[in-house]
Amino acid sequence: MLKRKRPKMLRKRRIMDVGAVRRRIKRNVAVMKLHRRQRNFQTILHTEQQNEAAC
């Protein structure tokens, strides 16, 4: 039996989908890091405010 070639559009779309998924993952990781940084900053501020209130 002859082997059928895969249509070019499917191949091209798959490459684009992979790129989109990678971009989405990259964005999610960046957002996650940002939130973590904000939370750490908030806890530092919170502890400083508690220390000032206790004094």
C-alpha positions in Angstrom: 0.0 0.0 0.0 1.1 3.5 -0.7 1.8 5.8 2.2 -0.3 8.9 2.1 1.3 12.3 2.7 -0.1 14.4 5.5 -1.8 17.6 4.3 0.4 20.7 4.6 -2.2 22.8 6.4 -2.4 20.3 9.3 1.3 20.3 9.7 1.5 24.1 9.7 -1.4 24.5 12.1 0.2 22.0 14.5 3.4 24.1 14.6 1.4 27.2 15.3 -0.6 25.5 18.1 2.7 24.4 19.7 3.9 27.9 19.7 0.7 29.2 21.2 0.8 26.6 23.9 4.4 27.5 24.7 3.6 31.2 24.8 0.6 30.5 27.2 2.8 28.4 29.5 5.5 31.1 29.5 2.9 33.8 30.3 1.3 31.6 33.1 4.8 31.1 34.7 5.5 34.8 34.5 2.2 35.6 36.2 2.8 32.9 38.9 6.2 34.4 39.7 4.7 37.9 39.8 2.0 36.8 42.3 4.5 35.0 44.4 6.7 38.2 44.5 3.7 40.3 45.4 2.7 37.9 48.2 6.2 37.9 49.7 6.3 41.7 49.5 2.9 41.9 51.3 4.0 39.6 54.1 7.2 41.7 54.6 5.1 44.8 54.8 2.6 43.2 57.1 5.3 42.0 59.6 6.9 45.5 59.6 3.5 47.1 60.4 2.9 44.6 63.2 6.4 45.4 64.6 5.7 49.1 64.5 2.3 48.6 66.2 3.9 46.5 68.9 6.5 49.1 69.8 
